[in-house]
């Protein structure tokens, strides 16, 4: 995965964004709050070598979080996300986390010991 820039913070990967990626060729990124759609498109084209068709942005309000076991709350900061549509047939490769799934370590260790 190319290095993250000042405009692009991270690629968001959830079940919903995976469905968007597969069905409509849309990718979702967390971006800097002051970045415009044109800046986001330029940055993606430069970093990932793809053609951007459309960029939609949204400012997501911060969630409320409870402080310890009291009745006080705090707010997480708001953030901006961009939904980017790429030209048909183009892809953005994402970094895969090398985390073993739950139970895989135990199974593989047991097989090696026998």
matplotlib code that plots the C-alpha trace (Angstrom):
import matplotlib.pyplot as plt

x = [0.0, 1.4, 2.3, -0.5, -0.3, -1.5, -4.8, -5.4, -5.3, -6.4, -8.6, -11.7, -12.5, -15.8, -18.5, -20.4, -17.4, -16.4, -19.9, -19.5, -16.1, -17.4, -20.7, -20.0, -16.2, -16.4, -13.6, -13.9, -11.1, -10.7, -9.3, -8.1, -11.0, -9.8, -9.4, -11.6, -12.9, -10.5, -7.5, -8.6, -9.0, -5.5, -3.9, -5.5, -4.5, -0.9, -0.5, -2.5, -2.2, -5.9, -8.5, -11.1, -14.6, -16.4, -15.7, -18.3, -17.4, -19.1, -18.2, -19.0, -19.9, -17.9, -19.5, -20.3, -18.1, -18.7, -15.9, -15.1, -18.1, -19.4, -22.3, -19.9, -19.4, -16.8, -17.0, -14.6, -13.5, -15.5, -13.8, -14.2, -14.7, -14.5, -16.3, -14.4, -15.7, -13.0, -13.1, -14.5, -11.9, -9.5, -8.6, -6.8, -4.7, -4.9, -2.5, -3.4, -2.9, -0.8, -2.9, -3.6, -7.3, -8.5, -7.6, -5.2, -2.1, -3.3, -4.2, -1.0, 1.1, -0.7, -0.1, 3.6, 4.1, 2.6]
y = [0.0, 3.4, 5.7, 7.8, 11.5, 14.6, 14.5, 10.7, 9.3, 5.7, 3.4, 2.3, -1.4, -2.6, -5.0, -2.1, -0.6, -4.0, -4.4, -0.9, -1.9, -5.1, -3.8, -0.2, 0.1, 2.7, 3.0, 4.8, 6.8, 8.9, 12.2, 15.5, 17.8, 20.7, 18.7, 19.3, 16.7, 17.9, 17.6, 14.1, 13.0, 14.4, 12.7, 9.3, 9.6, 10.4, 7.8, 4.8, 5.5, 5.2, 7.4, 8.9, 9.4, 10.9, 12.0, 12.4, 13.7, 13.7, 15.1, 12.5, 13.8, 12.5, 9.8, 10.2, 8.0, 7.4, 8.3, 5.4, 4.4, 7.9, 9.6, 12.0, 11.8, 13.0, 13.4, 11.9, 14.4, 14.7, 13.4, 13.5, 10.6, 10.4, 7.9, 7.6, 6.1, 4.7, 4.2, 0.7, -2.0, -0.2, -1.3, 0.0, -2.7, -2.5, -3.8, -7.1, -7.4, -10.5, -11.4, -15.1, -15.8, -17.0, -20.6, -20.9, -20.7, -23.4, -25.7, -25.3, -25.7, -29.0, -30.4, -29.6, -31.2, -34.5]
z = [0.0, -0.9, 2.0, 3.5, 2.8, 4.6, 2.7, 2.8, 6.4, 6.0, 3.9, 5.8, 5.5, 6.9, 5.6, 4.1, 2.3, 1.0, -0.5, -2.1, -3.5, -5.0, -6.4, -7.5, -7.5, -4.7, -2.1, 1.3, 2.9, 6.1, 4.9, 6.4, 7.5, 5.3, 2.1, -0.9, -3.3, -6.1, -3.7, -2.7, -6.4, -7.3, -4.4, -5.2, -8.8, -7.9, -5.1, -6.5, -10.3, -10.9, -12.6, -10.3, -11.7, -8.6, -5.0, -2.4, 1.1, 4.4, 7.9, 10.5, 14.0, 16.9, 19.1, 22.8, 25.1, 28.8, 31.2, 33.4, 35.5, 36.1, 34.5, 32.6, 28.9, 26.4, 22.7, 20.1, 17.4, 14.2, 11.1, 7.3, 5.0, 1.2, -1.0, -4.2, -7.4, -9.8, -13.5, -14.4, -14.3, -11.9, -8.4, -5.3, -3.6, 0.2, 2.8, 4.4, 8.1, 9.0, 12.0, 12.6, 13.1, 16.5, 17.2, 14.2, 16.4, 18.7, 15.9, 14.1, 17.3, 18.1, 14.7, 14.7, 18.2, 17.2]

ax = plt.figure().add_subplot(projection="3d")
ax.plot(x, y, z, "-o")
ax.set_aspect("equal")
plt.show()
